Amino acid sequence: MLNMFQSGPKVARIAPQDAIAKVADETLTLVDIRDPAERAMSGMAKGAVAIPLSTFQMKADPRSPEHHEALKTDKPIALYCASGARSQMAAQAMLQMGYTEVYNLGGLQDWARAGGEVS
């Protein structure tokens, strides 16, 4: 059955345990897309790069002069936010920009519940 509410490319979820291991061995770039106030209140996953959703489009686009150096189109990337909704939208946008392997981790609590360090 077609999901009328989903648009854009399909983004796979990544198991938090897998994300923790891959961030630790530097084979995955983890991106926190929450705004600075959210990060100040609840911390951030250890090893994550902070790119707020408000600046995400220009920081993620490889053709932008504002492109963030940590984002490589050929390196696996996982995104998270508070619940997983914003990270899903951002991950879809990345796939449309030409990134080859993008995952939605979900929310910061998924990382923390799996034993990921939050600082």
N, C-alpha and C positions, 0 to 999 in steps of 0.2 A: 504494500500500500504506500502511496506517495505521501510524504510528509509535507503538507502545505506551508508549514512554518519554517522550514529549513531552506536556506538559499545559499548558493555558492558551493564550492567543493566540500566534500566530506572530510571532516577532520577526525582522526582517530584519537581516542583517549590513551594515555600512557599510565600504566600502573605506578602509583607513587613510589613503591619499592624500586622499580626499574629506574625511575627518574633520579632517585637518590644515588643509586649506584653509578649511573652514567654521568651525573654532575660531578661525583667524586673522582671518576677517572677521566674527566674532561672530554667525554665523547658526546656530551649534550649541553647545549646552552639553555639555561633556564631564565625566563623573563617574567618579572613581576610587572603587570600592567596597571596595578592599582595606583591611585593618586597619592601624593606625599602624605596627606593627612591620614589615610588608611594605614600606610606603612608605619607612620609614627605611633599609631595606636596599637598595632598588633605585631610589629616587627616584620622581618622579611626572611625568606628561605635562604639558608647559608649557600653562597655560591651563585645566587641569582643576580641578574642585571635589572636595574630599575628603569623601565621606560613607560611612563604613564600613558594611558590610553589617549589623553589629550594631545600628545605629541607623537603618538605611535606611528601614524601614517607616514610622516616625513622621516622618522628615525628608521623605520623598517624598509622603506623603499630603496633598493640598491642604486637607483638612478638619482636619488636626492643628494644634494650637497650636505644635507644634515644626517645622512645615513650613519647609524651607530656601528662602530667598528667591530663590536662583538657579534653582530648578526651576519652570518655567512650563508649564502643561498644553498650551499652544498653540505652544510653541517646540520645535524638534527637539532631542532629547537622545540622546547616545550614552554607553554605559557600558562600562567595562572593569574587569578584575580581573587575575589572574595568567595564567589559561588561557582564559577566556571562559565557563566554566561558571556561576560565581556571577553574572556580569553578565547572562547569559541569563535566569536565574531572576528577577533584580531587574527587568530590562526587561519581562518578562511581567507582573510585579506592577504596574508603572507603567501598562501598557496597561489592566489591569483597574481601575486607579484613575481612568481617564479621560484619561490623556495621549494625544495624537493621533499623535505621531511619535516613536517610540523605537527606537533601534538598539543592537545589540551590536557593539562594536568588536572584542572578543576579549580579548587580553592586552596588557599593556604592551609586550611585545616586538614585537607587530604594529605598534604606533605607532612604536617606535624603528627597526625595520627599514625603515619607509617614509620615514624621515628626520625624524620628529617629534622635537622637542627634549625631553629628559628632564632635570629639575633636582632 
